[in-house]
Amino acid sequence: MRKFLTALIVIPLGLILVTFAVANRHFVTVSFDPFITNDPSFSVTLPLFLLLILVAALGVLAGGCAVWFGQRRWRRAARRNDADARAARTELADLRAQAAAAKPQPQRLPVPSGVGLYGPIGRDKQRATL
C-alpha cells in the first residue's frame, strides 16, 4: 500500500517536472552584480527550469537547516533524559542485586519421613488410600 501511494505521488510529480523542463528550456542570465547591469562581473547563464529547480532545492535545504537548528534544545533535552534513565536503570539493578544478596534464604523445615503433603504418604485429604 505504501509503495502504491508513493508511486501515486512521485509519478505525477515527475511528469509535471519533465513537462516544466521541456517548456522552459530557454537560457536566462542570472547576475549577482547589482552595480553593473549591462556587463556584470559575476553572472551565470543556465536554463530556466534548472534555475528554478536549484532555487527550490536550496530553499528545501535552508528550511531543513533552520528546523534542525530550531530543534537543538529538544535534542539536548532528549540526550540528557536518556542519560538520566540509563543511570536510574543501572542504580536500580545495583539496588536489586544488593537486596537479593542481603535477603536471608528462607529456611525450610525438614519433612518427617513417611509423611506427605496431606499426612501419611499414600493417603489423600479424606485419608483414603491412593
C-alpha distance (Angstrom), angle and dihedral (degrees) to the residues before:
residue distance angle dihedral
M1 . . .
R2 3.79 . .
K3 3.80 92.8 .
F4 3.78 89.5 49.8
L5 3.81 92.1 52.9
T6 3.79 91.0 46.1
A7 3.79 90.6 51.5
L8 3.81 90.0 45.8
I9 3.81 89.4 58.2
V10 3.83 102.9 32.7
I11 3.82 99.3 47.4
P12 3.84 96.6 54.1
L13 3.80 90.5 41.6
G14 3.82 89.9 52.3
L15 3.81 91.4 48.5
I16 3.81 90.8 50.7
L17 3.81 90.4 49.1
V18 3.83 92.6 49.8
T19 3.82 93.5 48.3
F20 3.82 89.4 47.6
A21 3.81 90.3 51.5
V22 3.81 92.7 48.8
A23 3.80 92.8 47.5
N24 3.84 94.2 48.3
R25 3.79 103.8 44.6
H26 3.81 97.0 128.5
F27 3.78 117.8 110.8
V28 3.79 124.2 -111.3
T29 3.79 129.9 -170.1
V30 3.77 117.4 -130.9
S31 3.79 114.1 -160.1
F32 3.78 125.7 -161.4
D33 3.83 94.1 -174.2
P34 3.83 110.4 92.5
F35 3.83 95.1 -176.7
I36 3.81 104.1 53.9
T37 3.81 110.1 44.8
N38 3.83 102.5 168.7
D39 3.84 97.0 50.5
P40 3.82 109.9 15.1
S41 3.78 118.1 -166.5
F42 3.80 94.2 -142.0
S43 3.78 116.0 37.2
V44 3.79 137.5 136.6
T45 3.80 127.6 -149.0
L46 3.80 115.3 -155.5
P47 3.81 139.8 139.1
L48 3.79 115.7 -73.5
F49 3.81 94.8 -123.1
L50 3.80 90.7 53.4
L51 3.80 91.1 49.6
L52 3.80 92.0 51.6
I53 3.81 93.6 45.6
L54 3.82 90.8 49.4
V55 3.80 91.8 49.0
A56 3.83 90.8 49.5
A57 3.82 91.4 48.6
L58 3.80 90.1 48.6
G59 3.81 89.5 50.8
V60 3.80 91.7 51.0
L61 3.81 90.4 48.9
A62 3.82 92.6 48.3
G63 3.81 91.3 47.7
G64 3.80 91.6 49.4
C65 3.80 91.5 50.6
A66 3.81 91.4 48.2
V67 3.81 91.7 51.8
W68 3.80 91.9 45.2
F69 3.81 92.2 52.0
G70 3.81 90.6 43.6
Q71 3.81 92.1 56.0
R72 3.79 93.3 49.7
R73 3.82 94.8 107.8
W74 3.83 92.1 50.3
R75 3.80 91.6 52.5
R76 3.82 89.9 48.0
A77 3.82 91.0 50.3
A78 3.82 90.7 48.1
R79 3.81 91.1 52.4
R80 3.80 90.8 48.3
N81 3.82 92.4 48.7
D82 3.80 90.9 47.4
A83 3.82 90.8 52.6
D84 3.82 90.5 48.5
A85 3.80 91.4 49.7
R86 3.81 91.7 49.8
A87 3.81 91.0 49.9
A88 3.82 90.7 48.8
R89 3.81 92.0 49.6
T90 3.81 91.0 49.7
E91 3.81 91.4 48.2
L92 3.81 91.0 48.1
A93 3.81 91.6 50.9
D94 3.82 90.3 49.7
L95 3.81 92.2 48.8
R96 3.80 91.9 48.5
A97 3.80 90.3 50.4
Q98 3.81 90.9 49.6
A99 3.81 91.7 47.6
A100 3.80 91.4 49.5
A101 3.81 91.2 49.4
A102 3.82 93.4 47.3
K103 3.79 95.3 45.7
P104 3.80 111.5 99.1
Q105 3.77 116.0 -123.2
P106 3.80 111.5 -108.4
Q107 3.76 111.5 -107.5
R108 3.76 116.7 -130.2
L109 3.72 119.2 -147.4
P110 3.76 114.8 -125.4
V111 3.80 113.3 -104.1
P112 3.78 112.9 -130.5
S113 3.75 112.3 -117.2
G114 3.78 115.1 -101.1
V115 3.80 93.5 24.2
G116 3.80 119.4 104.3
L117 3.78 133.1 -172.4
Y118 3.83 93.8 -70.7
G119 3.74 99.8 31.6
P120 3.77 129.6 -77.0
I121 3.79 114.5 20.3
G122 3.78 113.5 -95.1
R123 3.78 97.2 32.3
D124 3.83 132.2 95.3
K125 3.84 129.8 -144.8
Q126 3.77 93.0 -73.4
R127 3.80 87.6 49.5
A128 3.79 91.9 -113.7
T129 3.77 116.4 152.9
L130 3.80 113.0 -103.7
